[in-house]
Amino acid sequence: MSSTTGKRESASRILGRAVFYGSLALVALSAVPYGSIEPWWANLFASGVFTLGALWALESLLAGGLRLRRAFPPLLLPPLALAVFSLFQTVPLARDASQAGGVVSALRGAVSADPFETYNFALRLLALTLLCAMLLRFTTSRRRLTAVVLTVVCVGALSALFGIIRQGAQAAEMGFVLPSLPRGIGYGQIISRNQFAFMMEMALGLSLGVAASRAGRHASSLLYLALALPCGAALILANSRGGILTLLCQLLFVFALAAPAWVSGRGARRLRGESDADARGLKRRAVSLVVRAVSAAALVALVSVAVVWVGGERVVSNLSTVGEELAAQDEEAATRWNTRRVDIWRATWEMFKDHPVAGVGMGGYWAAVPQYHDASGEYTPQQAHNDYLELLASGGVVGSALFLLFCFFLLRRARATLRSTDAFRRAATLGALAGLFGVAVHSLFDFGLHMTANAALFVSLVAVASAQIRDDEED
């Protein structure tokens, strides 16, 4: 090996480390300033990602060139296509001025009701896709996989501890540490308690998945269990109804995948998806099924008691209002604000029916919804409070099909990693799937992924579930 070649490889390794650990630093720092909800923080995050992308390009040149298939596997093609589709939505297709909800489009005749926001959405999605590509490319060893896992879990645990301390110590009306955190607003460092719950769900699902699948076989399971406790407590104390429901669903999800290992002693084979043909008969399987069903019921009861005990009357009172969100409203007696989720969902569905193919533009929901929201006009919903419905309305069938394709590729890669011979690899994948499952459930009621920090944690979970590592890879 020549001296020049050796220097190039050394520089390539240094740049690779810088890109990987820089990506983790961006994920962690994005959670600090209110979850990067302010535009300038979100733009700073995107700028950091694109800067690391430039370093990655330089690293690839030093390493012998960028291999597109390795850099952008099929998993990342749907989000890339959605970003391109979003840019298409901003292109003016006619000369006539288009108007939605009283807002005249800056680009006449564009598909999007707000081309500027759609353009911003495309840039943010490109940044998140690039972040995922970099994590997938450089998460090549078990040590680096552990670093990604701990980043997600620690971001959640530290945010949870900050929230618990803030709830116990904040007495004045002024902001707590951060100026926009007056008493009674949001939870932790996040201004919305529902978006805070998304963060806790991802960290909690990952830590519980790792701890449950390694229970009794590795001391590190105690570490992940300890990190899960403040996340679970903060999730309950945040008093998010969707968050508490998601917590129950996540626990059942983890239990359904990890319980076979506890009951039958065939955990490693079950996680690798191997055949159950060697089972000892119907009786043993029936007993195992009954034990798991009873254990699941006991788990739900135990968690329900814990929710009431930790959250107290405030949580119980909030849960009791769930029916009001879905019940029919007495239009004669009530002010026609129609802010309940069922009213917003109805308006969103009508919007989709009017724009079934290309939608009203990613990010253009707020501008198009007023003409469908049957209300007095004193309040205009900015989001659909259901990300699936909002995707249908904003991206139409095209955007929804790209999302489903992404889910297909993700589950296919996760299924392959669950068959890994590395126990920690399987445990991390199970935990990542638990976190992603929590996001999938809670997205039925809220819009947590609109926050930059949550989107970055989501991308990290995708990388954990689908990264391909090699034991002989250098750090």
C-alpha positions in Angstrom: 0.0 0.0 0.0 1.4 3.4 -1.0 1.8 6.2 1.4 -0.8 8.3 -0.6 -3.3 5.5 -0.5 -2.8 5.0 3.3 -3.4 8.7 3.9 -6.5 8.7 1.8 -7.9 5.8 3.8 -7.0 7.4 7.1 -8.7 10.6 6.1 -11.7 8.7 4.9 -12.1 6.9 8.3 -11.8 10.2 10.2 -14.4 11.9 8.0 -16.7 8.8 8.4 -16.4 9.1 12.2 -17.1 12.8 12.0 -20.2 12.3 9.9 -21.6 9.5 12.1 -21.0 11.2 15.5 -22.0 14.5 14.0 -25.3 13.0 13.0 -25.9 11.7 16.5 -25.0 15.1 17.9 -27.6 16.8 15.7 -30.3 14.3 16.8 -29.5 15.0 20.4 -29.2 18.8 20.1 -32.5 19.1 18.1 -34.4 18.1 21.3 -33.0 21.0 23.4 -34.7 24.2 22.0 -38.4 23.2 22.3 -37.7 20.3 20.0 -36.6 22.7 17.2 -40.1 23.8 16.4 -39.0 27.4 15.7 -38.2 27.9 12.0 -34.7 29.1 12.5 -33.8 26.1 14.7 -35.4 23.8 12.2 -33.4 25.5 9.4 -30.2 25.2 11.5 -30.8 21.5 11.9 -31.3 21.1 8.1 -28.2 23.1 7.4 -26.2 20.9 9.8 -27.5 17.8 8.0 -26.5 19.1 4.6 -23.1 20.1 5.9 -22.5 16.6 7.1 -23.8 15.4 3.7 -21.0 17.4 2.1 -18.4 15.7 4.4 -19.9 12.4 3.4 -19.4 13.2 -0.3 -15.8 14.0 0.4 -15.4 10.8 2.4 -16.8 8.8 -0.5 -14.4 10.4 -2.9 -11.4 9.5 -0.7 -12.8 6.0 -0.2 -13.0 5.4 -4.0 -16.4 6.9 -5.0 -20.0 7.0 -4.0 -22.0 3.9 -4.5 -25.5 5.0 -4.9 -27.2 1.7 -4.1 -25.2 1.4 -0.9 -25.8 5.1 0.0 -29.5 5.2 -0.9 -31.0 1.7 -0.5 -34.6 1.0 -1.7 -35.8 1.9 1.8 -35.0 5.6 1.1 -36.4 5.8 -2.5 -40.0 6.5 -1.4 -39.1 9.5 0.8 -36.9 10.8 -2.0 -39.7 10.4 -4.4 -42.1 12.1 -2.0 -39.8 15.1 -1.8 -39.6 15.3 -5.6 -43.4 15.0 -5.7 -43.7 17.8 -3.2 -41.6 20.1 -5.4 -43.8 19.2 -8.3 -46.8 20.4 -6.2 -45.2 23.9 -6.1 -44.9 24.2 -9.9 -47.5 26.5 -11.5 -49.6 24.5 -14.0 -51.9 27.3 -15.2 -52.1 31.1 -15.4 -55.2 31.5 -13.4 -54.7 32.5 -9.8 -55.6 29.8 -7.3 -57.1 30.5 -4.0 -57.7 28.3 -1.0 -59.2 29.4 2.3 -58.8 33.0 1.4 -55.0 32.6 0.7 -53.9 33.4 -2.8 -51.2 31.1 -4.0 -47.8 32.9 -4.6 -47.4 30.6 -7.6 -50.5 30.7 -9.7 -52.1 27.5 -10.6 -49.9 25.3 -8.5 -51.3 22.1 -7.0 -50.3 23.2 -3.5 -52.5 25.6 -1.5 -49.3 27.1 0.0 -46.3 26.5 -2.3 -43.9 28.1 0.1 -44.7 25.7 2.9 -44.7 22.8 0.4 -41.2 23.8 -0.7 -40.1 23.9 2.9 -41.6 20.5 3.5 -39.6 19.1 0.6 -36.3 20.5 2.0 -37.0 19.2 5.5 -37.9 15.7 4.1 -34.7 15.8 2.0 -32.7 16.6 5.1 -34.3 13.8 7.1 -33.7 11.3 4.3 -30.1 12.3 4.1 -29.8 11.9 7.8 -31.2 8.4 7.6 -28.9 7.6 4.7 -25.8 8.7 6.7 -26.9 6.7 9.8 -27.5 3.6 7.6 -24.2 4.1 5.9 -22.0 4.5 9.0 -23.8 2.3 11.5 -21.7 -0.6 10.5 -20.5 -2.0 13.8 -22.2 -3.2 17.0 -20.5 -0.3 18.9 -22.0 2.2 16.6 -25.4 0.6 16.7 -25.2 0.8 20.5 -24.3 4.5 20.2 -27.5 5.2 18.1 -29.7 3.2 20.5 -28.2 5.1 23.6 -28.6 8.4 21.8 -32.4 7.9 21.3 -32.9 6.5 24.8 -30.8 9.1 26.6 -32.5 12.0 24.7 -35.8 10.6 26.0 -34.6 9.9 29.5 -33.0 13.4 30.0 -36.1 15.1 28.5 -38.3 13.1 30.9 -36.2 14.0 33.9 -36.3 17.7 32.9 -40.0 17.5 32.7 -40.4 15.8 36.1 -38.1 18.3 37.7 -39.9 21.2 36.0 -43.3 19.9 37.2 -42.1 19.6 40.7 -40.1 22.8 40.9 -41.8 25.4 38.7 -43.9 27.7 40.9 -43.7 31.0 39.1 -45.6 31.9 35.9 -42.4 32.8 34.1 -40.5 30.4 31.9 -38.6 27.5 33.4 -35.0 27.6 32.1 -36.3 28.4 28.6 -38.4 31.6 28.3 -41.3 30.0 26.4 -42.1 27.5 29.2 -44.5 29.2 31.5 -46.3 27.1 34.1 -49.0 24.9 32.7 -47.7 25.0 29.1 -46.6 21.7 27.5 -44.3 19.3 29.4 -40.5 19.1 29.7 -38.9 21.3 27.1 -41.6 20.8 24.6 -44.5 23.3 24.3 -47.0 20.6 23.3 -47.6 17.8 25.8 -48.8 15.5 22.9 -45.6 16.1 20.9 -43.6 15.4 24.1 -45.5 12.1 24.4 -44.2 11.1 21.0 -40.6 11.6 22.1 -41.3 9.5 25.2 -42.9 6.7 23.2 -40.0 6.3 20.9 -37.4 6.3 23.7 -39.6 4.0 25.9 -40.4 1.6 23.1 -36.7 1.2 22.2 -35.5 0.8 25.8 -38.3 -1.6 26.8 -37.7 -3.7 23.6 -34.0 -4.1 24.3 -34.6 -4.8 28.0 -37.4 -7.3 27.5 -35.7 -9.3 24.7 -32.5 -9.6 26.8 -34.2 -10.1 30.1 -32.2 -12.5 32.3 -29.4 -12.9 29.7 -27.4 -9.7 29.9 -26.7 -7.1 32.6 -27.3 -4.2 30.2 -31.0 -5.0 30.3 -31.1 -3.3 33.7 -29.6 -0.2 32.3 -32.2 0.1 29.6 -35.0 -0.7 32.1 -33.7 2.1 34.4 -33.7 4.5 31.5 -37.2 3.5 30.6 -38.6 4.3 34.0 -38.4 8.1 33.8 -39.7 8.0 30.2 -42.8 6.0 31.3 -43.4 8.3 34.3 -43.1 11.5 32.3 -45.4 10.0 29.6 -48.1 9.5 32.2 -47.5 12.9 33.9 -47.6 14.7 30.6 -51.3 13.8 30.6 -51.6 13.1 26.9 -54.6 10.8 26.3 -53.1 9.5 23.0 -49.8 9.0 24.8 -51.3 6.9 27.5 -53.2 4.8 25.0 -50.1 4.3 23.0 -48.2 3.3 26.1 -50.6 0.4 26.7 -50.4 -0.6 23.0 -46.6 -0.5 23.1 -46.4 -2.7 26.2 -48.7 -5.3 24.6 -46.6 -5.1 21.4 -43.3 -5.8 23.3 -45.0 -8.5 25.3 -46.4 -10.2 22.3 -43.0 -10.4 20.7 -40.9 -11.1 23.8 -43.2 -13.3 25.8 -42.6 -16.4 23.8 -39.0 -16.3 24.9 -40.0 -16.2 28.6 -42.8 -18.8 28.4 -41.3 -21.4 26.1 -37.6 -20.9 26.4 -37.2 -20.7 22.7 -36.5 -16.9 22.5 -33.6 -16.9 20.2 -35.2 -19.2 17.7 -38.5 -17.3 17.9 -36.8 -13.9 17.3 -35.0 -15.4 14.3 -38.3 -16.6 12.9 -37.4 -20.3 12.9 -40.0 -23.0 12.6 -42.1 -24.1 15.5 -42.3 -27.6 14.0 -40.4 -29.1 16.9 -43.0 -28.0 19.5 -44.0 -30.8 21.8 -47.7 -30.9 20.9 -50.9 -29.0 21.0 -51.1 -29.2 24.7 -47.9 -27.3 25.3 -48.9 -24.6 22.7 -52.4 -24.3 24.3 -50.9 -23.8 27.8 -48.4 -21.3 26.4 -51.2 -19.4 24.7 -53.3 -19.3 27.9 -50.4 -18.2 30.0 -49.6 -15.4 27.6 -53.3 -14.2 27.4 -53.6 -14.1 31.2 -50.2 -12.4 31.5 -51.3 -9.8 28.9 -54.5 -9.1 30.8 -52.6 -8.8 34.0 -50.1 -6.4 32.3 -52.9 -4.1 31.1 -54.5 -4.1 34.5 -51.2 -3.4 36.2 -50.3 -0.5 33.9 -53.8 1.0 34.2 -53.4 1.0 38.0 -49.9 2.6 37.5 -51.3 5.3 35.2 -54.0 6.2 37.8 -51.5 6.1 40.7 -48.8 8.1 39.0 -51.0 10.5 37.1 -53.7 11.0 39.8 -57.0 12.7 39.4 -55.7 15.1 36.7 -55.0 12.2 34.3 -58.3 10.4 35.1 -60.2 13.6 34.4 -58.5 14.1 31.1 -59.1 10.5 30.0 -62.8 10.9 30.8 -63.2 13.5 28.1 -62.2 11.1 25.3 -65.9 10.5 24.4 -66.5 14.2 23.9 -64.0 14.3 21.0 -65.9 11.6 19.1 -69.5 12.2 20.2 -72.1 14.1 18.1 -72.3 17.8 19.0 -75.5 19.7 19.8 -75.2 22.4 17.2 -78.1 24.5 18.7 -76.6 24.7 22.2 -72.9 24.8 21.3 -70.7 27.5 19.7 -69.7 26.3 16.3 -66.0 26.2 16.7 -66.0 22.5 15.8 -62.5 22.0 17.2 -63.1 18.4 18.2 -61.0 15.8 16.3 -64.1 14.2 14.7 -65.0 17.6 13.1 -61.5 18.1 11.8 -61.3 14.6 10.5 -64.6 15.1 8.6 -63.3 18.3 7.0 -60.0 16.5 6.1 -61.9 13.7 4.4 -63.9 16.1 2.4 -60.7 17.8 1.3 -59.3 14.5 0.1 -62.4 13.7 -1.9 -62.0 17.0 -3.7 -58.3 16.4 -4.4 -57.9 12.6 -4.5 -54.8 12.3 -6.8 -52.2 14.9 -5.8 -53.8 16.5 -2.7 -53.6 20.1 -1.7 -49.8 20.1 -1.2 -47.6 18.8 1.5 -47.6 21.5 4.1 -50.5 23.2 2.5 -53.2 21.7 4.7 -53.7 24.8 6.9 -54.4 27.0 3.8 -56.9 24.6 2.2 -58.9 23.4 5.2 -60.9 26.6 6.0 -63.3 26.0 3.0 -64.0 22.5 4.3 -64.1 23.2 8.1 -67.8 23.8 8.9 -67.4 26.3 11.7 -67.8 29.9 12.7 -64.3 30.7 11.6 -63.0 31.8 15.0 -60.7 28.8 15.0 -58.9 27.3 12.0 -57.2 23.9 12.5 -53.5 23.9 11.4 -53.2 20.1 11.4 -55.6 17.2 10.9 -54.8 15.6 14.3 -54.4 12.4 12.3 -51.2 12.2 10.2 -52.7 9.5 7.9 -55.7 11.6 7.0 -53.5 14.6 6.6 -51.2 12.7 4.2 -54.2 11.7 2.2 -55.4 15.2 2.0 -52.0 16.8 1.4 -50.4 14.2 -0.9 -53.4 12.4 -2.3 -53.2 8.8 -3.5 -49.7 9.4 -4.8 -48.2 10.6 -1.5 -50.0 7.8 0.4 -48.8 5.1 -2.0 -45.2 6.3 -1.5 -45.7 6.1 2.3 -47.0 2.6 2.1 -44.1 1.6 -0.1 -41.7 3.0 2.5 -43.4 0.9 5.2 -43.1 -2.2 3.1 -39.4 -1.7 2.6 -38.9 -0.9 6.3 -40.7 -4.0 7.5 -38.9 -6.2 5.0 -35.5 -5.0 6.2 -36.5 -5.2 9.9 -37.7 -8.8 9.3 -34.2 -9.7 8.0 -32.5 -8.1 11.0 -34.7 -10.0 13.4 -33.1 -13.1 12.0 -29.6 -12.0 12.9 -27.4 -14.3 14.9 -26.4 -11.3 17.1 -28.6 -11.1 20.2 -28.2 -7.4 20.6 -29.0 -6.8 17.0 -32.3 -8.6 17.4 -33.0 -6.8 20.7 -32.3 -3.4 19.1 -34.5 -4.2 16.2 -37.4 -5.3 18.5 -37.0 -2.1 20.5 -36.9 0.1 17.4 -40.1 -1.6 16.1 -41.8 -1.0 19.4 -40.9 2.7 19.2 -42.1 2.9 15.6 -45.3 1.1 16.5 -45.9 3.7 19.2 -45.6 6.5 16.6 -47.9 4.6 14.3 -50.6 4.4 17.0 -50.3 7.9 18.3 -50.3 9.4 14.8 -54.0 8.3 14.6 -54.8 11.2 17.0 -51.9 13.7 16.8 -49.1 15.1 14.6 -45.9 14.5 16.6 -43.7 14.0 13.6 -44.2 17.6 12.6 -41.7 18.5 15.3 -38.1 18.3 14.1 -36.7 16.5 17.1 -39.3 13.8 16.9 -38.7 13.4 13.2 -35.0 13.0 13.9 -35.6 10.4 16.6 -38.0 8.6 14.2 -35.2 8.5 11.5 -32.8 7.1 14.1 -35.3 4.3 14.9 -35.6 3.5 11.2 -31.8 3.3 11.1 -31.7 1.0 14.1 -34.3 -1.3 12.7 -32.7 -1.6 9.3 -28.9 -0.9 9.5 -26.6 -3.7 8.4 -23.7 -4.2 10.7 -20.6 -6.3 10.5 -18.7 -7.6 13.5 -15.4 -7.1 11.8 -16.1 -3.4 11.0 -13.7 -0.9 12.6 -15.2 1.9 14.6 
